[in-house]
Amino acid sequence: MYYQFYSTNSLPVALSENFTAHRDKFVTIIQKAGFNALVDYRENWLGGSGGLEYSEFGMTTRNVLISGVGTLSGTALKLDCK
Protein backbone atom coordinates (compact mmCIF):
# COMPACT_ATOMS: atom_id res chain seq x y z
CA MET A 1 0.00 0.00 0.00
CA TYR A 2 1.15 3.49 -0.76
CA TYR A 3 0.05 6.86 0.60
CA GLN A 4 1.34 10.31 -0.36
CA PHE A 5 0.95 13.74 1.21
CA TYR A 6 2.54 17.15 0.80
CA SER A 7 3.45 20.12 2.90
CA THR A 8 3.91 23.70 1.74
CA ASN A 9 5.76 26.33 3.77
CA SER A 10 5.21 24.62 7.12
CA LEU A 11 7.01 25.29 10.35
CA PRO A 12 8.72 22.17 11.77
CA VAL A 13 6.06 21.66 14.48
CA ALA A 14 3.24 21.93 11.93
CA LEU A 15 5.00 19.45 9.64
CA SER A 16 5.34 16.98 12.51
CA GLU A 17 1.62 17.29 13.29
CA ASN A 18 0.79 16.98 9.58
CA PHE A 19 2.90 13.82 9.31
CA THR A 20 1.24 12.26 12.37
CA ALA A 21 -2.25 13.00 11.00
CA HIS A 22 -1.39 11.46 7.62
CA ARG A 23 0.23 8.41 9.23
CA ASP A 24 -2.96 7.84 11.25
CA LYS A 25 -5.06 8.26 8.09
CA PHE A 26 -2.87 5.71 6.29
CA VAL A 27 -3.47 3.19 9.10
CA THR A 28 -7.23 3.88 9.01
CA ILE A 29 -7.35 3.29 5.24
CA ILE A 30 -5.55 -0.03 5.69
CA GLN A 31 -7.89 -1.13 8.47
CA LYS A 32 -11.02 -0.15 6.52
CA ALA A 33 -9.75 -2.21 3.58
CA GLY A 34 -9.79 -5.28 5.85
CA PHE A 35 -6.07 -5.59 6.52
CA ASN A 36 -4.73 -6.03 10.04
CA ALA A 37 -0.95 -5.96 9.64
CA LEU A 38 1.58 -3.73 7.91
CA VAL A 39 5.12 -4.94 7.29
CA ASP A 40 8.10 -3.29 5.64
CA TYR A 41 6.78 0.15 6.66
CA ARG A 42 8.74 3.02 5.09
CA GLU A 43 8.66 6.78 5.26
CA ASN A 44 10.24 8.87 2.51
CA TRP A 45 10.58 12.63 2.28
CA LEU A 46 11.48 14.65 -0.80
CA GLY A 47 11.75 18.34 -0.10
CA GLY A 48 13.73 21.09 1.43
CA SER A 49 13.66 24.08 3.68
CA GLY A 50 13.87 27.82 3.32
CA GLY A 51 14.62 30.59 5.76
CA LEU A 52 11.96 32.73 7.35
CA GLU A 53 12.66 35.96 9.16
CA TYR A 54 9.92 38.14 10.60
CA SER A 55 9.34 40.75 13.23
CA GLU A 56 7.01 40.10 16.12
CA PHE A 57 6.51 42.41 19.09
CA GLY A 58 9.49 44.45 17.95
CA MET A 59 11.84 41.48 17.97
CA THR A 60 13.28 39.73 14.92
CA THR A 61 12.48 36.04 14.81
CA ARG A 62 14.04 33.43 12.55
CA ASN A 63 12.61 30.05 11.69
CA VAL A 64 12.55 27.46 8.95
CA LEU A 65 9.78 26.80 6.46
CA ILE A 66 9.63 23.30 5.02
CA SER A 67 8.02 22.24 1.76
CA GLY A 68 7.97 18.83 0.14
CA VAL A 69 6.23 15.54 -0.50
CA GLY A 70 6.11 12.63 1.91
CA THR A 71 5.26 9.03 1.09
CA LEU A 72 4.29 6.23 3.43
CA SER A 73 4.37 2.69 2.14
CA GLY A 74 4.28 -0.87 3.31
CA THR A 75 2.92 -4.32 2.59
CA ALA A 76 -0.53 -4.78 4.06
CA LEU A 77 -1.45 -8.28 5.24
CA LYS A 78 -4.69 -9.89 6.26
CA LEU A 79 -4.09 -12.56 8.87
CA ASP A 80 -6.59 -15.42 9.11
CA CYS A 81 -6.37 -17.80 12.02
CA LYS A 82 -7.45 -21.39 11.40
N, C-alpha and C positions, 0 to 999 in steps of 0.2 A: 504494500500500500504506500501511497505517496501523497504528501500534503504540502502545499506551498503557501507562503504568506509574504507580505512585503512591509517595509517600514520606510517612511519618508520623513526626514528631518526630525528624528526623535531624540530626546535626551536619553542617556543610558538607563535611568530608572524606568522610563516609559517603555523602552525597548524590552527590558526584562519582563515587565508586566504583560506586554503584547505577546512575547514569546510564550509565557506561561498560559495565557488565554488560548493561544493557538494550539499548544501542546495538549491542553485539556479537550479542545474541540476535536483534535485528531483522535484521541482515545475514545471520545463519545461516538464518532463516526464508525470506528472499528467495532465498538460494542453493539451499535444499532444494526450493523451488517451481520451480526451473529457470531463474530469472532470473540474468543476469550483469551488469546495470548498474542503477544507481539515479540518476535525475536529479531535479532540483528538490527536493533533500533539505531538510527543515525540522525545526526543533526548537521546540516551544512549551512554555511552563511557566505553569501557573496555580496560584498558591499564595502563601504568605507565610511570615513568620518570627515567632518569639516569643522572648522573652528567657529565659535559663536562668542561674540563679545557684546555686552549690553550694559546699560546703566540702569540701576535700580536703587531708589532712595539715595541718590547722589553718589553711589559707589559703583565702580566698574566691576562687572562680574564676567568671568570667562567660563565657558563650558564647551561641550562637544555635542554636535548634532550627528546622528548616525542615520544613514540611508542604505537600503539594500534589500535583498531577497533571501528568505530563509526557506529551507526545505526540511521536512521531517519524513523519514521513510523507514520501513521495516517490513518484515514478512509476518502477515497476520495468519494465525492458526486457529482452527476450531478443534477443540479437544473433546472427543467422545469417549466416555468411560463405558466399558462393556462388562 
